[in-house]
Amino acid sequence: MARWLTYLKERSPIALILPIGLGVYFSAQQGTGQGFSLFAFLGAVVGLTGWLILARLMDEKKDYHKDLAAHPERPLPRGLLTVPEVEVAILRCTWGLFALAGVFAALGNIPAAIGYAVSVGYLWLMYREFYVGEWLGEYPIPYAISHQIVVWPMYAYVFALFEPASLVSTLTLAYGLCSMGSSMTFEISRKLDPNAHPALKTYLVMYGPAKTFALTLVFVALSAIGAQLLGLGVILWPLEALAVVAASTVFWKPGAFKAVEGVTALSSLIHLFGIAIAHWAGLVPSVHP
């Protein structure tokens, strides 16, 4: 148990995971116009926390051989946990999260159950690299996009916990677009180390600074479109502009990659709280389920 607690502290700290669940919960609550719901709160926090911990476990297993060379200090390469232990944990956690979807269904919220089950099932496909891993791994952007699409069912089920009809709605589609754009911006930004080990295949190594910056612009634009659909431009566009400025450092200060990662991480988190912030500030989103 102590080894697993050490692993969670290092690789899945609750202090970093919990705000994600809270951001989606509060945005779903405010976006659907509902009051506090203990069922929705627990479903969002437990569901998203479990999903994110499982996703990290799967990444640990997938990246084991790369980490042996590039990150020997991580739990698996240094022997804190063994690969078979992680494989067993992945299977148990996967079935546990499917069971949580079953709880939603048993409590009468079929849309939320479907959304959560889809997000867990898609996570399993990500773990298996959609059974075309060797090919997909050669194309970082398609790889990253295929791993970001999951944010829609992953977040939409929380909206459905409040209002079942919200599972598939303009609101959740716009929120998913906005969140995915900001999440992809962060995904690119956290892989900008110009001196990273070649095994990590960072965006700078694979595409160079010009293409990497152009790709960042594409995903910032997607999040900006989502923000506009939600009526959140006044809140989120300044953050997106800041992300563009930060991303431009690949040309004139590539050594500042950690600062870029920090800026886009904060921006991504605020995007998750966006709808809630708009309501708390008296700016009501223009899109409703």
C-alpha positions in Angstrom: 0.0 0.0 0.0 2.8 2.4 0.9 4.3 2.0 -2.6 1.0 2.8 -4.3 0.6 5.9 -2.1 4.0 7.0 -3.1 3.1 6.4 -6.7 -0.1 8.4 -6.5 1.7 11.2 -4.8 4.3 11.4 -7.5 2.2 10.7 -10.6 -1.4 11.4 -9.8 -1.5 13.9 -7.0 -5.1 14.5 -5.9 -4.3 18.2 -5.5 -3.8 18.5 -9.2 -6.6 16.1 -10.3 -9.4 17.3 -8.0 -9.6 20.8 -9.6 -10.4 19.2 -13.0 -13.4 17.4 -11.6 -14.5 20.5 -9.7 -14.2 22.7 -12.8 -16.4 20.4 -14.9 -18.9 19.9 -12.0 -19.4 23.6 -11.4 -19.6 24.4 -15.2 -22.2 21.6 -15.6 -24.2 22.8 -12.6 -24.3 26.4 -13.8 -24.7 25.6 -17.4 -27.7 23.4 -16.8 -29.2 25.9 -14.3 -29.3 23.3 -11.5 -28.7 23.6 -7.7 -26.2 21.6 -5.7 -26.5 17.9 -6.2 -24.6 15.4 -4.0 -25.2 12.7 -6.6 -23.7 14.8 -9.4 -20.9 16.1 -7.2 -19.8 12.6 -6.2 -20.3 11.3 -9.7 -18.2 14.0 -11.2 -15.4 14.0 -8.6 -15.1 10.2 -8.2 -15.7 9.5 -11.9 -13.2 12.0 -13.2 -10.6 11.3 -10.5 -10.8 7.6 -11.2 -10.6 8.1 -14.9 -7.5 10.3 -14.7 -5.7 7.9 -12.3 -6.5 5.1 -14.7 -5.3 7.1 -17.7 -2.0 7.8 -15.9 -1.5 4.1 -15.0 -2.1 3.2 -18.7 0.5 5.8 -19.7 3.0 4.4 -17.3 2.7 1.0 -18.8 2.7 2.3 -22.4 5.7 4.5 -21.8 7.7 2.0 -19.8 10.4 1.3 -22.4 10.8 5.0 -23.3 11.0 6.0 -19.7 13.8 3.5 -19.1 15.9 5.7 -21.4 14.4 9.1 -20.9 12.9 9.1 -17.4 14.6 6.4 -15.3 13.5 8.3 -12.1 9.9 7.4 -12.7 8.1 4.7 -10.6 8.3 1.8 -13.1 11.8 2.3 -14.4 13.2 2.7 -10.9 11.4 -0.4 -9.6 8.8 1.2 -7.2 6.2 -0.8 -9.0 6.5 -3.7 -11.4 4.9 -3.9 -14.9 2.7 -6.9 -13.9 1.4 -5.0 -10.8 0.4 -2.1 -13.0 -1.2 -4.4 -15.6 -3.4 -5.9 -12.8 -4.2 -2.5 -11.4 -5.3 -1.3 -14.9 -7.7 -4.2 -15.3 -9.2 -3.8 -11.9 -9.6 0.0 -12.2 -11.1 -0.4 -15.7 -13.8 -2.8 -14.4 -14.3 -0.6 -11.4 -15.1 2.4 -13.5 -17.4 0.4 -15.7 -19.1 -0.6 -12.5 -19.5 3.1 -11.6 -21.3 3.6 -15.0 -23.5 0.7 -13.9 -24.3 2.6 -10.6 -25.4 5.6 -12.7 -27.7 3.3 -14.7 -29.1 1.6 -11.6 -30.0 5.0 -10.2 -32.0 5.8 -13.3 -29.6 8.1 -15.2 -29.0 6.1 -18.4 -27.5 9.0 -20.4 -24.8 9.6 -17.8 -24.1 5.9 -17.6 -23.7 5.8 -21.4 -21.5 8.8 -21.5 -19.2 7.5 -18.7 -19.1 4.0 -20.1 -18.1 5.4 -23.5 -15.3 7.5 -21.9 -13.9 4.4 -20.1 -14.2 2.2 -23.2 -12.5 4.8 -25.3 -9.8 5.1 -22.7 -9.2 1.3 -23.1 -8.8 1.8 -26.8 -6.3 4.6 -26.1 -4.4 2.2 -23.9 -4.3 -0.3 -26.7 -3.4 2.5 -29.2 -6.5 1.6 -31.1 -4.7 -1.6 -32.1 -2.6 0.3 -34.6 0.0 1.7 -32.2 3.1 1.2 -34.2 1.7 3.2 -37.1 -0.1 5.8 -35.0 3.0 6.5 -32.9 4.8 7.9 -36.0 2.3 10.7 -36.3 2.3 12.8 -33.1 -0.6 15.1 -34.1 -3.1 12.4 -35.1 -1.9 10.5 -32.1 -2.6 13.4 -29.8 -6.0 14.2 -31.4 -7.1 10.6 -31.1 -6.3 10.9 -27.4 -8.1 14.2 -26.8 -11.4 13.4 -28.5 -12.3 11.5 -25.3 -12.9 14.8 -23.5 -16.4 15.1 -24.9 -18.0 12.0 -23.3 -15.6 12.4 -20.4 -17.1 15.8 -19.6 -20.6 15.4 -21.1 -21.6 12.7 -18.7 -21.2 15.2 -15.8 -23.7 17.6 -17.5 -26.0 14.5 -17.9 -25.7 13.9 -14.2 -27.6 17.2 -13.7 -29.8 17.1 -16.9 -29.9 13.7 -18.8 -30.8 15.5 -22.1 -27.5 17.4 -21.9 -25.4 14.4 -22.8 -25.8 15.4 -26.5 -26.5 19.1 -26.7 -25.2 22.3 -28.2 -24.0 23.2 -24.7 -21.9 20.0 -24.2 -20.6 20.0 -27.8 -19.4 23.6 -27.5 -17.9 22.9 -24.0 -16.2 19.9 -25.4 -14.7 21.9 -28.3 -13.5 24.6 -26.1 -12.0 22.2 -23.6 -10.4 20.0 -26.2 -8.8 23.0 -27.9 -7.3 24.2 -24.7 -6.3 20.7 -23.7 -4.5 20.1 -27.0 -2.7 23.4 -26.6 -1.4 22.2 -23.3 -0.6 18.8 -24.7 1.6 20.4 -27.4 3.1 22.9 -24.9 4.2 20.2 -22.5 6.4 18.6 -25.2 8.5 21.5 -26.2 11.8 20.7 -24.5 14.5 21.3 -27.2 16.8 19.0 -25.4 14.4 16.1 -24.7 15.6 12.6 -25.2 15.0 11.5 -28.9 12.8 8.6 -27.7 10.2 11.0 -26.4 9.5 12.3 -30.0 8.5 15.9 -28.9 6.7 18.2 -31.3 9.8 20.3 -31.8 11.8 17.2 -32.8 9.1 15.9 -35.1 7.9 19.1 -36.7 10.3 21.9 -35.9 9.3 25.3 -34.4 7.3 26.7 -37.3 4.9 23.8 -37.7 4.6 23.3 -34.0 3.6 26.9 -33.5 1.1 26.7 -36.4 -0.5 23.6 -34.8 -0.8 25.5 -31.6 -2.6 28.2 -33.4 -5.1 25.7 -34.8 -6.0 24.4 -31.4 -6.2 27.8 -29.8 -8.6 28.8 -32.6 -10.8 25.8 -31.8 -10.9 26.7 -28.2 -11.7 30.3 -29.2 -14.6 29.1 -31.4 -15.9 27.0 -28.5 -15.6 30.0 -26.2 -17.6 32.1 -28.6 -20.4 29.5 -28.9 -20.6 29.5 -25.1 -20.6 33.3 -24.8 -17.3 33.2 -22.9 -15.0 35.1 -25.3 -14.5 38.0 -22.8 -13.2 35.5 -20.2 -11.3 33.0 -22.3 -9.9 34.9 -25.3 -7.3 36.8 -23.3 -6.1 33.5 -21.9 -5.9 32.1 -25.5 -4.0 35.2 -26.6 -1.6 34.7 -23.8 -1.2 31.0 -24.8 -0.3 32.2 -28.4 2.3 34.6 -27.0 3.8 31.9 -24.8 3.9 29.4 -27.7 5.8 31.9 -29.8 8.8 31.4 -27.5 9.7 28.4 -29.6 11.2 30.9 -32.0 13.0 33.3 -29.7 13.4 31.6 -26.3 13.0 27.8 -26.6 14.5 27.3 -23.2 11.3 28.8 -21.6 9.3 25.6 -22.4 8.4 25.1 -18.7 6.9 28.5 -18.5 4.9 27.8 -21.6 3.6 24.5 -20.1 2.6 26.4 -16.9 0.7 29.1 -18.8 -1.2 26.6 -20.9 -1.9 24.3 -18.0 -3.5 27.2 -16.1 -5.4 28.3 -19.2 -6.8 24.8 -19.7 -8.0 24.6 -16.1 -9.7 28.0 -16.3 -11.4 26.8 -19.5 -13.0 24.0 -17.5 -14.4 26.5 -15.0 -15.4 28.9 -17.8 -19.2 28.4 -17.7 -19.2 28.6 -13.9 -17.0 31.7 -13.9 -19.4 33.4 -16.4 -22.4 32.7 -14.2 -20.6 33.8 -11.0 -19.5 37.0 -12.7 -23.1 37.6 -14.0 -22.2 36.8 -17.6 -24.8 34.1 -18.6 -23.7 31.8 -21.5 -25.7 32.2 -24.7 -26.0 28.4 -25.3 -28.3 26.2 -23.3 -29.3 22.5 -23.6 
